[in-house]
Amino acid sequence: MPVGLSDHTLSSTTAVASVAMGACVIEKHFTSDCSQGVADDSFALEPAEFKLLVEQVSEAWMALGKIDYGQKSSEVSNIKFRRSLYYVQDICKGDIISVGDV
């Protein structure tokens, strides 16, 4: 289920942090000029601030990366020195691992 944030804070910090916690949708108020006296102006972002929010959220999203348990090209030459066990089947809580499972 996609998770989002309706952000009424004064900065972009909460929105950026929400991405690290799994948010993939952010609602933030936008205004062309905070001095117009509109009710939402106190927590709305102006164009330059909104641009910065988009850049910061994008950077946080990219920093999360993606899970990849495969061998990397940089590991090929050193793989023989690696001591690891890989489970080759799904595992559930309480399962007893046997030699045939790794």
Wavefront OBJ file of the C-alpha trace (Angstrom):
o trace
v 0.000 0.000 0.000
v 1.560 3.344 -0.976
v 2.211 5.582 2.018
v 2.230 9.371 1.910
v 2.694 12.490 4.001
v 0.464 15.548 4.212
v 3.120 18.024 5.304
v 2.140 21.257 7.035
v 5.528 21.925 8.610
v 7.573 25.045 7.913
v 10.553 23.325 6.299
v 11.319 20.381 4.025
v 12.941 18.278 6.751
v 9.833 16.272 7.599
v 9.140 15.485 3.954
v 12.718 14.313 3.355
v 12.654 12.185 6.513
v 9.321 10.663 5.477
v 10.940 9.289 2.316
v 13.518 7.481 4.462
v 10.607 5.986 6.404
v 8.814 4.735 3.277
v 6.640 7.600 2.051
v 6.284 7.708 -1.718
v 3.722 10.546 -1.945
v 4.176 13.987 -0.387
v 1.533 16.705 -0.251
v 2.975 20.149 0.410
v 1.215 23.485 0.032
v 2.542 25.716 -2.746
v 2.199 29.453 -3.317
v 3.724 31.869 -5.776
v 4.145 34.488 -3.027
v 3.837 33.972 0.749
v 3.118 37.655 1.315
v -0.345 37.493 -0.291
v -2.052 36.860 3.058
v -3.677 33.528 2.139
v -4.423 31.208 5.092
v -1.950 28.528 3.927
v 0.896 30.973 3.309
v 2.476 30.348 6.730
v 3.429 26.780 5.757
v 3.363 26.942 1.957
v 6.509 26.838 -0.145
v 7.405 29.390 -2.771
v 8.824 28.205 -6.134
v 12.518 28.218 -5.101
v 11.714 26.415 -1.835
v 9.556 23.872 -3.666
v 12.369 23.222 -6.142
v 14.717 22.584 -3.209
v 12.159 20.218 -1.638
v 11.941 18.208 -4.864
v 15.746 18.020 -5.111
v 16.167 16.947 -1.467
v 13.377 14.352 -1.605
v 14.776 12.956 -4.863
v 18.236 12.696 -3.318
v 16.834 10.895 -0.262
v 14.862 8.509 -2.512
v 17.948 7.703 -4.586
v 20.028 7.169 -1.429
v 17.690 4.355 -0.420
v 18.893 2.386 -3.418
v 17.452 -1.027 -4.097
v 18.052 -4.385 -2.489
v 20.378 -6.548 -4.547
v 21.907 -9.648 -3.051
v 23.630 -10.628 -6.278
v 27.363 -10.648 -6.801
v 28.805 -7.293 -7.894
v 31.451 -7.027 -10.590
v 33.791 -5.482 -7.995
v 33.543 -8.697 -5.922
v 34.564 -11.183 -8.618
v 38.297 -11.165 -7.886
v 37.852 -11.427 -4.099
v 34.963 -13.880 -3.929
v 37.219 -16.800 -2.959
v 38.158 -14.956 0.257
v 34.571 -14.344 1.308
v 33.097 -16.473 4.059
v 29.349 -16.482 3.654
v 26.358 -18.764 3.794
v 23.374 -18.262 1.541
v 19.992 -19.729 2.283
v 18.580 -21.141 -0.958
v 14.957 -21.517 0.134
v 12.377 -19.386 1.908
v 12.793 -19.470 5.666
v 10.157 -19.035 8.340
v 10.467 -18.236 12.011
v 11.344 -21.412 13.901
v 12.729 -23.328 10.883
v 15.765 -25.456 11.577
v 18.474 -24.949 8.980
v 20.054 -28.083 7.561
v 23.055 -28.655 5.289
v 20.780 -28.997 2.244
v 19.353 -25.522 2.822
v 22.581 -23.604 2.285
l 1 2 3 4 5 6 7 8 9 10 11 12 13 14 15 16 17 18 19 20 21 22 23 24 25 26 27 28 29 30 31 32 33 34 35 36 37 38 39 40 41 42 43 44 45 46 47 48 49 50 51 52 53 54 55 56 57 58 59 60 61 62 63 64 65 66 67 68 69 70 71 72 73 74 75 76 77 78 79 80 81 82 83 84 85 86 87 88 89 90 91 92 93 94 95 96 97 98 99 100 101 102
